[in-house]
Amino acid sequence: MLGRMIEFRIDRRSGVSTYVQIIQQVEQAMRLGLLGPGDRLPTAREVVEATAVNPNTVLKAYRELEREGLVEARRGVGTFVTRSLASELTAVEAPLRRDLEEWMSRAKSGGLAVEAVDALYAAVRDEHFQR
């Protein structure tokens, strides 16, 4: 499906290199089912125009995604997603996502700042998932 397109958001203050941010955002979109097999990634030129990132940085990220077997570059046509990382549990319509959206809404209306939400999420996540 060529209609869906990812829009990159680069945080230059995050301490995470730009090419890694691009990789992470593509993988996250794939996990959430926002990008699936056959979807085209924006061209390097489109990413550069939208984010002012160096074209070589975009190409480095796309090459890494290709090396991981997640995308395929087709010369003169574009870079396309080759497989899905989504599951029924992570889809946009999934009940777990709706539960999380309700929780986030309660946290926001309760006055929690985004940093407090992040800290609370990380603490609970780490209690349940050992790295």
Secondary structure, DSSP 8 states (H G I E B T S, - for coil): --S--------TTSSS-HHHHHHHHHHHHHHTTSS-TT-EE--HHHHHHHH---HHHHHHHHHHHHHTTSEEEETTTEEEE-S----TTTSTT-HHHHHHHHHHHHHHHTT--HHHHHHHHHHHHHHH---
